């Protein structure tokens, strides 16, 4: 999910001479500009900016991820397939960036990803080691191999090791906190794989767009349904690459204008059929959490694919948010500038709300059964309310690392608000 910028599209159209003046008279009245001037003017007119519609989608996806990990509602994976949307937006940005030399683009993407991961990984490992975890003695990670796997906290080529249980249920954090904290790192692994593969994927897409677009769905039908089983974390990585590969390539299609050339009724109708297939497949392969598409790879792949096509087909390419959404402009800007920080830390912060709320039970006015029962019945709601200010604190504490990783001046709260000094300079 990247990472500080969003994709823009050129909405300009070729114009005819104004007021019906003949072209010959216009040509004679104004000298023909040089080729350099024309090139510079064209580049200025087509210079991409922030696409606020895509920024809005990324913000919705992040909020949905937080809500899903808090409440665990399976139907949210159907209502809005956040991960597919995030991969599509990242793919679109990658396609735009690859107009530059591929090595530099990949280096820039990796550089933006790693420093926030290092800070997060250092915090998680410090808590694990303080809790007595020893990767050499962890039976799930093969002793010395577990030590080597620690490198995935540095560069996430694979899954980082962590214990499935540490501490006790009555501790400050429940004994499964490591699973919840480090489990989100699968997204960074998949993102890194897609970034490294993008130059070849984009070349394949431009030579054979439809084959490249649907190949991940075909791969999911093979590795995501048990036809071919790849064991271990390698299988998980290949499965994630297949499930969300179609969405990543859809980002290419959006950036290159392929989706815009398809009649909307055709795109929406075909997408509806693909999504219907996904729901039909899910209905016969429900997992332990019912309609949670995260447990049903082929359903997740097809539903996310069709959903993303529709979202991108209706993409209005806003340079500014419309008036009815303008009130959310700063929060949308902030979430896009701190997307990595929010994603990495949100599960840890959800768990951090528990000991905070538990302190309320010891307050004097909580002695009655009524007050205790009220807090019990609204516990999840208080977690939802409290997690957002905790995310805000983490943005202030570590979010500036995203700026350093992107070689920008560090900012504490980058919500787009202009400082008084900057406004004064612009006015003068």
N, C-alpha and C positions, 0 to 999 in steps of 0.2 A: 504494500500500500504505500503509495508515495505521495509524496514525500516533499511536501512544501510547495508544489505547483500543481495546477490542474490543466486539463486540455482545453484549448480553444479551437474554434472552427471559423472559417472565413465565410461570412454570410453576405458578402458583397455581391452585387449583380452588375452585369455590363449595362451601361446606360447609353441612351440615344441622345443626340444633340437637343438642347433645350429650346423651347419656343419655336420649333420648326425652322430654325435657320439652316439653310443649305450647307452641306459639308464643305463645298468648294470655298464658300465665303469664309467659313471658320478657318480653313486651312491657310487661306491667303492672309487673313488678319493676324494669325499667330504663327511664328516660326516653329518648325518642327523640333521638338526637344531631342537632345542627344540620346543615344542608346543607354548611356550610363545613368542619365537623369530618369529615364523611363524605368530602368531596373530598380533604382533607389526608391522611386515613388511607389512602384508595385510592391516592393518588399515592405515599405512602411505601411501600406494599406492592408497587407495580409499578415502583419505581425501578430502572432497569436497572443491572447491575453488569458486571463482566468475565465473559465467557463463556470459561471455560478450555478448552473443547473447540475453539473457534475460535482461541484463542491457540496451542493445540497444532498445529492445522493450519497456521497461519502459520509456526511454527517448522520444521515438517517441510518446508514449501515452500522456506524459505530455505536449509536444509541441502541439499536436493536441488539447488537452483540452484548452490550452491558446488561440489558433487560433480560435477554435469554439466559445468560450465565447466572443472573440473580434468581429469577423465578423458575427457570427450566421449562417454560411452556413450549411443548413440542410444536404447536400450531404456528409459532413465530417463524419456524423454518419454511413454512409454506407461505405465510403472509408476506415475508420479505426475505429472500435468500441473500443475506448480507455478504457472505464470503464470495459468492459468485459475482455480485455487483462490485465488490472491492477489487477482485482480480481483473474484471473487465476495465475498470477505470485505470488501474495500473498498466494494463496492456495498451490502452489507448495512449497514455502518456509515454510509454516506452517506444511505441511506433513513431510518435512525433519526435522524440529525442534521437532516434536512430537515423535522422537526416544528417547527424554528425558522425564522425568515426566511431565505430562500435566499441573499440577498446576503451576510449575515454568515457563513453556513456555508461558502460558496465562498471568501470572504476568509480564513477560518480555515484551510481545507485548503491553499490556495495558500501562506499564510504558513508553515505547517509544512513544506512541500515545499522552498521556495526557499533558505533559508539553508544547509542541508546541501549542496544543489547548488552554491551559490556557492563554498563552501570546496573542494569536489571539483573544480569547473571551474577555479578559480584554480590548483590544484596541477597539473592536466593541462596547462593553457595555459602555465604556467611551464616545465614540462618540454619542451613542444613548441617554445616560443620559444628556450629554451636549446639545443635540438638543431638550431636553424637553420631552423625552419619559418616560412615567410612566406605567409600566406593570400592575399596579392595575387598571388603567383606560383604558387599551386597550380592546376594545370590542371583538377583535378576539381571546383573550386568557383567557377570563373568570375571570378577576380580580385576586383574590388571587391565582387561579390556575396558572396564568402567572408567579407569583413569584416563585412558586414551579418548574415550567418549566425552570426557569433560571439555575437550576442545570444541565441541559443538556449542558451548556457551560463548566461544570466541568467534567462530565462523560456523553458522548453522547448516552445514552440509547434511547432517543427519539429526537424529533426535537426541537431546541431552539426557544424561542419566539423572534419575531422582528416585528416592524410595517411595513405595506405594503407601507406606505408613511410617510416621515418625512422631515421637512424642505420645501424648495420650488424648483421649477425647475430652478430658476435663482441663486440658492445657489452655494457654492463651489463644492458640490457634488449634483447630481440630486436627486430628492425626492425619488427615488426607490433604492438608494444605499444600504440600509439595506437588501433588498431582494437579491440583487446581492452578497453582502458580505457573509451573513449567509447561503444563499441557498446552497453553496457547502458543508455544513456540513453533508448533507445526506450521503455522501460517508463514513465519519468517523463513523456514526451510523451503516451503513451496515457492514463496516469492523469489528466493535466491535462485532456485532451479529455473524458474521462468525467466529471470533476468539473464542468466547465463545462456539460456537456449534461444533468447529472442532474436539475435541476428540470423540464425538459421531458420527459425520459425517464420520470421518476417519475409525472408527470401523465398521460402517455400510457399507462403501465403500469396505472394505477388506473382508467382509462377503458376500455382494451382490453387486458387482461393477456396473453392468449394471443397476440395479434397482435404486441405489443411484445416478448414473450419469444422468439418464433421469427423475428422479422424479421432479426436479425443473422445467423442461419444462412442465411436466403435471400439476404442481401446477400453473404455469403461465397461462396455458390454462384455468384454473378455475377462478383464482382471477384477471388475467390481461385482461380478455375479457368481464367482467361483468356478467359471469354466477353466481358468488358469489361476493357480494360487501361488503367490510369491510370498514366502514366509518373512516374518520379522519386520523390522523398520524399513527395510528396502521395499517390501510390499506396500507398506503404508505410504511411503514417499511416491512410489509409482502410481498408487491409487489416487492420491491427492493431485498429482500432475495430470492424470487422465480426467478426473471428475471436473476439475476447474480449468483444464486446458482450453476447452471450447469457449469459455467466458473470456479468457485472456486473448484468444485469437479474435473474438468478437470486438475487443478493443481495437485491434488492428483494422478490422473491417469498418468500424466507426471512424477512425482517424483517416483512413484512406478514401472514405466516401462510398464504399461499396454498399453499405446499408441504405444510404440516402438514395441510391439509384434503384432500389427495389420498391415497387409500388407499395404503399403502406398497407393496403388491404391484403396483399399477398403475404407480406412479412408477418402481419398480425395473425392471419388465418393459419399459416403454417406453424407459427409459434404456439398458437393455441392447441394445435394437434400434438405437437411435441410435448407440451406441458400436460395435456390430457393423458398421454402415454405415461408420463412420469407418475401421475397420481394413480393411474391404473396399476402400474408396476408396484408402487408403494403399498397399495391396498392388499396385495397378495404377499408382501414381504415385510410386514410390520415388525419392527424390532422391539426390544424391551421397553422402550419409551413411546410405543405407538407410532404416531405419524411424524416422529422426528426424522427428517430427511437426512440428517447427519449419519444415521445408522443404515441408510439405504442408498448406496453409491449411485446406482443407475438412475434412481428417482431424483436424487440430488442433482446429478449432471443434467438431465433433460429438463427438469423444472427450472433450474437456474438459467440454463441456456435460453429457453423460450422467454423467461421473465426479462432477462437482460436485453434480448432483441427488441422487445416492446418498449422498454425504458429508453433505449438508444434511438429507436425509430421516432419517438415523440420528443427527442431532445431539442429543446428550443434554443440552446446555445445563448443563454443570458449573459450579457456583459455585466449587468446589474440585476439583483433580485427584484422581482415585481413588488409593487407597493404592499400587497397583502403579506408578503414574506419579509419585507425590509426590516421588521422589528427583530428578526433573528440573524441579521447580517453579521453582527460581531461574533456571536456564538458559532456560526458556521465558519467564519474566517479562523477563529481560534481552534476549532476542532480539526480543520484541515492543516493548520500549521503545526499541530501537536498530535497528529493521528497516531504516530508510532508510540509516543508516550502513553496516550490513552489506552491503546490496545495492549501494550505490554503490562501495564500496572493495574488494569481494572479488576482483574480477578483477585489479586492480592488485596486491593482496597475494599472489595466486597467482603472478604473475610475479616478485614480489619474493623468493619462496622460491628461485628458480633461482640467483642469484648467491650466496645464503647457502649452499646445498648445494654449489655448485661449489667453495667454499673448502675443503671436506673433501678434495678430490682432492690438495691440496698438503700435507696433513699427513704426517708421517714414516711413520706406520704404514700409509699407503695406497700405498706404493711397489710392493707385490706385485700381480701380476695378479689374485690371488684377491680381495683387498680391493676393488680397482677394479671387478672384475666384479660383486661383490656390490652395490656402490653403484649401478652401472649398472642392475642388474636390479630394484632396489628404489627407484629414483629417484622414481617417481610416488608411492609410498607415503610417502616422506619429505616430499614436497611436501604431501600430505594432512595429515600430522602437524604440519608446521610452520605451515601457513596459519592454523590456529585460534588459536594464541597471537598471531600477527600481527594477526588480526582483533580479539583482545582488546586489544592495544596501541592499535589505531586507535579502538576504542570509548572508551578512556581519553583519547586525544588529542583527538578531535573529536566524540565522541558527545554531549557536553553541549550542543552546538549545537542538537540536536533539542529539548532542554528549553527553551532560550531561544526557539526558533521557536514553541513551544507555550505560551509565557508561563508556564513552570514554573521553579521554582528549579533551577539546574543541579546535576546529579548525575553523579558519575564512573562509578559501577557500579550502575545501578538494577535490581537483581535481586530486589527485594522484601524483602530482609533489613532488619529494623528496627534502627536504631542503639541503642546502650545507653541514651542519653538519652531516646529516644522510648519505649523499653520501660519505663523508669523512670516517665515521665509517665503511661503507660497504667495501670501498676500502682497508682500513687498516686491 
